[in-house]
Amino acid sequence: MHVTVCIVGFRNAGDIQGCLEALARSTHRDFDVVICENGGAEAFAALQGVLPARIGDGRPVRAVMAPGNLGYAGGVNVCIAQAPDSDAWWVLNPDTHPEPDAMALQVARLAVGDCEAVGSTIYLSDGRVQSHGGRWRPWLARAESIGHGGDLSSVPDPRDIEASQNYLNGASMMMGRRFLQVVGPMREEYFLYCEEVEWCLRGGKLGMRLGYAPGARVMHFAGTTTGSYDDMRRRPRGPIYLNERNKMLTTRDVFPSRLPVAALASFALIFLRFGRRGAWRQVGYGVGGWMAGLLNRRGVPSWFGS
């Protein structure tokens, strides 16, 4: 099975270098890498200056410069379009280090034929589990990471993961050909956050099944580009606003009848999450995004930096 690894960069050539070094040790050999640089001509030149033409035993690597900042979904779609004949596309964050057998185990799970996309265990640099998969709570407009904060040495039952997950963590998700044929590309108007949730939920409504590859592990440094893992009171406007906006858009697009209830729940959760920690500026960012989602505003906010 030929896999195209899809990486979206934004002025973070160092992160991408680390990811490629990890991919070079992959035990699955039939793959290539496509990188979409969203950060403009200067960032693209910097990336090209450090990018190897091949990694491992000769796996090709190529970079494409986006015509502007397309966001994560737009960058993923560019990567996929560059390799239309692949059997699968592994969407991988630039700030991840996949373990050597992660690709092979996901390919093996996909090859069983009873699922159209596959996730893995994603863990943080301190060894804690970030997620084994994701569960979207439509009445709350809330994403929950299965196994978050758990011990990496504790092996989950893959049947339990597959029974409970309804989306894959966007830091690492392998999408099969049938998933793309049936569901189509990611929604670019989300720009950043929740795009993988909507993609998987949309797929689920169309009969696509999500698998989990036990033993496939990917380390994620998390938030190196967006600052979304900073201290609560130092988190920037962009990730908070877009996350809250896109929770409403996901509800509107996939579960429209639940929007009134989900909107109230999401509003309350903004105050519970940020207000109790004294992060009042961040409350304002969140409420602004929440309102934008209710008003069905999409795409790049006018105030968002280039």
N, C-alpha and C positions, 0 to 999 in steps of 0.2 A: 504494500500500500504506500503510494507516494503522498507525503505530507508537505504542505507549505506552511512554514512557521510565519505568522503575521505579527509584526511588531510595529507599534505606533510610537514614534519619538516626538519629543518637544524640547529641543535644546538640552538634551541629556545624553550626549555621546558616551560619557563614561558609564552610565547605567547600561547602555546597549552593549558596550564592550564586554562588561561582566556577564551579561546574558549570553552573548555569543560564545564566550569562553566555556560556559557551562554546557551549552548546546553542542559544542565540539566534542564533548565526552559522551554523547548520546550513543546508546547501544543500538538504536534503530538508525539505519544508515540511509534509507531512501527518503531523503527530504531536501528541501531548499529553504532559503530564508528570504523574505521580502520585508523591507523596512520602509514605512512611510514617514517622512520627516515633516511635521506640521509647523515647524518653527521658523520657516523662511530661508532665504538664500544663504545667509551667513551661517545658520545652524546646519544647513545641508552641506556646505563646504567643509565645516568642521567635522561633520560625521564622515564624509568621504575621506578626509585626511587620516582617519584612524581605522576605517573599515577594511577588513581583509576581503579579498575576492572570493576566498573559499575558507571553510573551516573543517576541522576533523580530517577525514580521509578524502576531502575534495568536494564537500557539499557547497554549492554555489550560494553566494550572498549578494543581494543587490538592493540598492536604495532608490527610492522615488521621492521627489520633492512635491509636496502637495501645493496646489495653486494658492493656498492660504491656510489658515488654521481651520481645518475641517472638523475638529473635535475628535473624540476617540472613535465614535461610530463611523464617521467619514473616513478616517484613516484606515480602519479595518476594511471598509468596503473597497478602498483603493488597493490594498494589499491583495484581497481576494480576486479582484478584477485582473491583477497582474499574472495570476496563475489559474486560469479558468479550467484547466485540464487535470488538476490535482484530484486525488481521491478524498482528501480531507484537508482541513485548514485548522492549524493550531493557533488560536489567538492567545498571545502571550504578552504580558506587560513587560516593558523594558527593564523594570527594576525587580525582575525575578531571576532566580538561579534554579532551573529544573535539575533534578537529580538524573544521573545517567540513564536509568531505565524508565523514566517517567513517560517518554514518548512511546516506547515499545509497549508498555503496559496499557496505555490508552488506545493504541492501535489494535492491540489484541482484544480489548473489550469492545471496541467498535466493530471489529471483524466478526464477532459472534452473530451479529445481525438482528438483535432484538432491541436496538436503540439507534438513534440517529445523531446523537451528540454525547460526549463523554467529559466528565469532570474528574478532578483529582483532589488529593489533600494539599491544601495550601497552608504553609506555616510561616510564622514571623521569625526574624533573625534571632530572637531570644528562645526559640524552640517551642513556643506556644502555638497551638493550632489556630489559624485564622478561620478556616472553614473546610469542611468536607463536601459542602454543597450548600445550596441556599433554599430558603423557604419564604415565599412571599405571602404575607397576611393581608388579603385584599380589604377586609373591613377596617383595618388599621392603616393601610397604605404603608406598610412597614416590611422591610427586608430583614430576615434573620439568618445569620450564618450558623449552619449546623456544626456543632462541636467547638464553637468559638471559645478560646481560652483553655481548651483541654490539653492534656498531656499527649505529646506526639507519639510516645511509645504505646499508647493505648490504641489498639487496632479496632476500628468500628466494623460492624457487620454491614457489608455492602448492600444486603437486601434491605436493611433498615434505611440506609441513605437513599437508595433509589425509590423506596416507597414514600419517603417524606419530602424529597427535594422537588421543587418545580422551576428552579432556575439554577444556572451554573455561575460560579464566581468568575467575573470577567477578567480576572488576572490570568486565568488559565482555563481555556475551554476548547475542546477539539470538536469541530463541527464536520459531520459527514456530508457527502455529496447530496444525498437525498434531503437532508435538512435544508440546504441552500436551495435546492430545486423547488421544494414545497413552500418554504417560508419566505424566501427572498432575502435581501440584504438587511442590515441594521438600519434603524430609523435615524437619519442624520440630524433631524431637527431637534433631537434630544441634546446634541452636542457633547455633553459629558454627564455621566451618572445615570443609572437605571436603564441604560440602553441594552445591556445584556439581560436584565430582568424582563423587559418588554419583549425582547427577541425570543427568549425561551418560553415565556407565557403565551405569546402569539403562536409559537410552534406547538405548544401543548394543546391549544385549541384546535389545531389542524392535525392532531394525531401523532405528533412527533414525541418520541420517548427519550428521556435523559438517563444515561448510564453513569456509573461511578467505577473507576478503575482502582481497586484496592492495591496499595503499595506504591502507586504513582504519587510522588511528592514533589512539590515545587516550593522553594523558599521565596518569600515576597518581602522586600524591604518596605513597601507600603508608603504611599503618599509623598515620594521624593519629588514629584513634579508639582503636585497641587497644594501641598501643605495640609492635606486633610487629616493627617495624624498628629498635627501640632497640639500643644496644650489648648484646652477648650477656649480659653479667653484670648488666645492669639491666632485662632483659625481665621483665614481670610474670607472675604465675602463670597468669592466665586464658588468654591465647592459647597458651601452651606446653601446659598441661594439656589444653585442648580440642582442639588440633591432634593431639596424640598419642592421645587417647581416640578421636577421630573417624577416625583412620587405621585403628584396630582395628575400629570399627563399619563403616566402608566395606568392609573385607575380609570381615567377618562377613556383611554384607548382600549383597555382590555376588560374592565369591569365597570362600565358606565353607570349601571343601576346602583352601584354601591358608593358612588362619588359623594353624595350628601353626608353619609355616615363617616366615610373614610376621611373626608375633609375636616370634620369636627375632631375626630381622633387625632389626626396628624397635627392640627393646630395645638391641641393640648400637649402632645408629645414634644413639640418645639420648646414649650415653656418648661416641661419636666426635664428635658435634656440639658438645656442651656441656662435657664433661669435659676435653677437650684444651685448652680455653680457660680452664679454671679456674672455670667457671660451675657450681659444685656445687649451689648452691641451685636453679638451673634444671634440673639433672639430677633433683633431687627432684620438681620440678613435672612433669617429663616422665614419670618413672616412675609417679607417681600417676595421671596421665591414661592411660598405657598399661595399668595395672592395671584402671582403671575400664572401659576398652574391652573388656578380656578378660572382665570380669564383666557385660558388656552393660548398663552403666549409661548412661542417656540423659537428655536434657533439660538443664535448668539446674542446675548443681551447687549444693548447699545453701549453700556459702560464697560464691557469686558475688554481687558487689554489684549493687544494683538500678540 
